[in-house]
Amino acid sequence: MKRILVATLFSLSTICAAQDLKQIAKLDTGVSLRAAAICGQGREVVGIDTDGKLHVWDVASKAGAVIETSEKARGDITCSPDGRRASLSLQDASVVIADLAGKKILKSLRPTSHAVQGMALDNGHLVAVSVDDGAPKIFNDASDKSFELARPFGGAGAPAISPDGLLVATPDEDTNVRIYDASGKLRATVDCGPLEPFFVVFSTDGKELYVSGADALVRTIDVASGKVVRTSEKLGTAMLSMIVSGDEALLLMMDEYTMAPKEATIWNAKTNKARKVLGDPKNYIAAGPAKSGFLLVKQEDKALSVWELK
Amino acid sequence: MKLDRRDLLSKCAALGVVSLAGGLTPLLAAAAWDASEKMKPTSPCEMGPFYKTGAPATGMMRAANDRGLPLEVIGKVFNTRGELQQNAKVEVWQTDHDGRYDLNGFRYRALLHTDDKAQYQFQSVMPGHYPARVCQHIHYLVRAEGCKPLITQLYFATDPVFDGDPDKNFQRDDLIWSRELVRPVMLKGDPKDVIAAVNFEIVLEGL
C-alpha cells in the first residue's frame, strides 16, 4: 500500500516554524543519505548512504562510524526505543539487525521474498516486519522463533511493538488495526473507520495505542479492551508520519493531491487537542522522539543538522 | 452421461478416432489439455493509500456535468479454471478528471456485484493524472468465494504517458507490474457524445 507514502516520507520536507526549532548539532557526514532515523531519544542518528552503507553518529560527540552490510540497504531504517539496535531492509528483501553500540551486524532475517514495508524493534529481542503483499511477521531473537500474523487484503503498514515487548500492532489496509501478542496470537481487531490507518504507535506506558491515517484523525485505542476510546477532531489532511514523545505526537500531513508534505501539527494525548506548527518548508530526512519533545534531522551538503522541536 | 476428458480420450483412442504419440497416455494427455486451458491470474498491483470501505452499490459513478471523457468499463470475473464467478464483489475507486480522490465522500467509488454471467460494469470518467503517480488508473479490489482477494489496477493504452506504445513504455510507471493491466480503449458513440469503452476481465486465483 504504502510504497508511495514511504517514498514520499524518505525524501521529505516538513513544515515547522523557525521559532519552534533550535539547531543543536551539525554532523559532518561526508556522504549523502537516502534514509535516516533518530535513535536512543536523540542520542544517535543513523543513516543509509546512497551506496547502501549504514552510518552511526553520536549527536553529542559528533563521532561517526560505519557498519558494513553484505548487501546494499534498500532505504528503510528504524531503531529500538533504547537505541541499542537498529534494523534496515536490504535489496535482497532481507532485514539485518545491527548492534549500534558494538557497531556490528547481529543477525539477518528473511521475512519473505517481498519488499519490506515497515519494521519495528523493541528493547528486548523482538523484530516485527511487514512486507508487500504478504503477512507481517514477528521474529524473536532469543528463542529464534518467528510468527506469521494475519494477512488482511492489501497487507499491513509499519508495525509497532509495545514498550514491554508483549504486544505488536499493525495498521492494516482493510482499514482495521490488529493487536497481537508476541507469539502472534490475535488479541483484537479494531475498526478504525472507512479510510486506511497508516501509523500506529504505543503510548510510553503501553496502555494506549495511537492511530493516524488517511482520515486526518488520531484515534486512541485502549489496549486492554481493544476499543477506540477517543477520536481527535480532524487535524488537517492525510498523515505522512506520526512520532510520539511523552504525551505528544508530532504529525506530518500531506497535500492529498501531490502527496508532498504540507503541514505539521503537535497533538496532545492528554487533552486530545492539537496545535499547528506553521512556517517555512524545510528539508528533513528524519524525525524522532527526544528526551523532551522531538528531534528533526535536515540533510545539507554532506552534513546533517539536528534540530530540536518542543 | 457426460464423459470427463480422460475418459473421452480413452474412448476416442480405443475407437481409433484419436491417436496418442509414444509416451502419452489418456491420463497424461488429459492433464496437459486441462493445464493448457487454465487461465492466468490477473496480475496484482498496489492498493494505494486511499481505499475506503462502504462504497455505494452503483454502476453509475459519473454525474451529469462531470468533467472528463465518459468511460464505460465492462468485464467478467473468472477463476483460473475458467469458471465464471457470479456474485463476485468488485470494488473500484479512482480520481476524478482532475486527479483528486474523494476522501470525504464516495465520488468515484463503487461496490459492484457480478451478475449471473459473471459480468460487472460501471460508468465513470477517465481518471486524471496526479503528481504522485505517473499513469491514469482505476483501483480494483475483487473478492469471490473460494478465491484469493485480488488487488490490482486498470490502466489505459491511450494514456499519454505511453506515447502510443504501451508495449514499449508501460514500465514508465514502476507500479505497473504487468503489460496486461494496460487495456485497449475503444471510442464509441456519436461524434458529439463520445465514450471510452474498456474491457477488463479479471481472473482470480483459488484459495
Chai-1 contact restraints between the chains, C-beta under 6 A:
chainA,res_idxA,chainB,res_idxB,connection_type,confidence,min_distance_angstrom,max_distance_angstrom,comment,restraint_id
A,M1,B,M47,contact,1.0,0.0,6.0,A-B,restraint_1
A,R3,B,E46,contact,1.0,0.0,6.0,A-B,restraint_2
A,I4,B,A132,contact,1.0,0.0,6.0,A-B,restraint_3
A,L5,B,P49,contact,1.0,0.0,6.0,A-B,restraint_4
A,F153,B,P149,contact,1.0,0.0,6.0,A-B,restraint_5
A,G154,B,M47,contact,1.0,0.0,6.0,A-B,restraint_6
A,G154,B,I151,contact,1.0,0.0,6.0,A-B,restraint_7
A,E173,B,M47,contact,1.0,0.0,6.0,A-B,restraint_8
A,T175,B,T53,contact,1.0,0.0,6.0,A-B,restraint_9
A,P194,B,K52,contact,1.0,0.0,6.0,A-B,restraint_10
A,P194,B,T53,contact,1.0,0.0,6.0,A-B,restraint_11
A,P194,B,G54,contact,1.0,0.0,6.0,A-B,restraint_12
A,L195,B,K52,contact,1.0,0.0,6.0,A-B,restraint_13
A,E196,B,Y51,contact,1.0,0.0,6.0,A-B,restraint_14
A,A214,B,P49,contact,1.0,0.0,6.0,A-B,restraint_15
A,A214,B,F50,contact,1.0,0.0,6.0,A-B,restraint_16
A,Y257,B,R100,contact,1.0,0.0,6.0,A-B,restraint_17
A,Y257,B,Y130,contact,1.0,0.0,6.0,A-B,restraint_18
A,T258,B,P131,contact,1.0,0.0,6.0,A-B,restraint_19
A,M259,B,A132,contact,1.0,0.0,6.0,A-B,restraint_20
